[in-house]
């Protein structure tokens, strides 16, 4: 460390040296001396030194070197932090704004994981002041600053629940609010230049748009947002949507007509996620919906939203899937029942959305997502017209590979037949040849007589219920020429194979029940013998037994339940045949 005389000599030399003659060694020495003052608790003296008019020349040139140690002191919340804040403010007033931006960006890039939010909250006001001083390249510098800040914020976990958001343990919510305040004057500046017709606003407008799109993807796409509980992140989302409107970013063009534009390198999955979040905020959270054109039909809105819905439903993140479900449901609600045309099913986005929904219904481990998916699935069916329902059922039956979902579809087919036989609702898609084509997919077993009936119980039971329903209303179906005969042929073929399958399954399960009983008797006998044997003999008499993940008692209950299920299926078959015999004996009513 220099003594007082050496320090005064060094300062005098700096005061008398032109800026362009200062050497790299001078910059390093200046930073070292400043850091030493902070380490010794002399922050007040350092502040006075930086504000001294005699030192303004070299401080203006070398002051940026002190930004990092000063910020570190503030982040550590030292008692002298107010002096450090004042010192930083002084540097942002006199140092080169370009140098300041460069140094702030370096500091932001090197933030440690534990100091992200605190550092960002401290630097944001100073960065705003620096950007105001810039004349040329203000927009470019603004873009670099916002990108750097958002890159660091993306490292923070997004609060998932309202409790986490209120606690804001990692400071993400506070940083988002600070960012919204940070860009506000620049938005106002863009609005002023747009009104004056000055094209200088275009570059800043682009940087603000880029900031909004990045914010929509992270953190807003991961955040829990609720219109009834206007949280910090909900207000941030509102600011982002209002910003897009303020800079004249057309949401209808962004959401509905982006696919018509020539694809660019920026049209990637990230920008699509941002656009999907715009759709969610607009149509589900209703943010800025009052400024959105009301000229688009509900079916057109659904058609355009399908790409966003499909993207969200394909995500592995729960928050994304929930937003996709909510957007799908909201896009359907305003459409009259039985009005969506079959042409919509020809769109690739609709097909992908349907398959993503199917995957959630059949493979998702989270029950509440499956339940939400089932509600949306039923709403989709409700909104399709008859031809679209028919085609949708056929597609899902071919691709679902899940007995529970197939059973649900078959139940819906029965409901459509019931609706179609009502007066004024006659429909060939569910009464004529269309019904026959559906039955061809319904009345079959995946592996024929070798089908596992327990795994396919939902599908088999709903199929039998459908057959019974059709048998009771055969007089309606007989009116369609050739239809009833084909229905009977499919029914007889299905029931024949099903009887064989039930017989084979019952034989197999009865044998397993018998084997289980004998095994239990043997184990009981071995246990009794073991009590009479020595410890050595007990270890030698251990018999290899079948390894099972469930206890013998539970296993036995499962087997008995299976046998009851087979009896129930067989009783339904008998009842169907009885109905058929009764209808043959009675004269048919026209």
Secondary structure, 3 states (H helix, E strand, C coil): CCCHHHHHHHHHHHHHCCHHHCCHHHHHHHHHHHHHHHHCCCHHHHHHHHHCHHHHHHHHHHHHHHHHHHHHHHHCCCCCHHHHHHHHHHHHHHCCHHHHHHHHHHHHHCCCHHHHHHHHHHHHHHHHHHHHHCCCCHHHHHHHHHHHHHHHHCCCCCCCCHHHHHHCCCCHHHHHHHHHHHHHHHHHHHHHHHHHCCCCHHHHHHHHHHHHHHHHHHHHCCCCCCCCCCCHHHHHHHHHHHHHHHCCCCHHHHHHCHHHCCCCCCCCHHHHHHHHHHHHHHHCCCCCHHHCCCCCCHHHHHHHHHHHHHHHHCCCCHHHHHHHHHHHHHHHHCCCCCCECHHHHHCHHHHHHHHHHHHHHHHCCCHHHHHHHHHHHHHHHHHECHHHHHHHHHHHHHHCCCHHHHHHHHHHHHHHHHHHCCCCCCCHHHHCHHHHHHHHHHCCCCCHHHCCCCCCHHHHHHHHHHHHHHHHCHHHHCCCCCHHHHHHHHHHHHHHHHHHHHHHHHHHHHHHHHHHHHHHHHHHHHHHHHHHCCHHHHHHCCCCCCCCCCCHHHHHHHHHHHHHHHHHHHHHHHHHHHHHHHHHHCCCCC
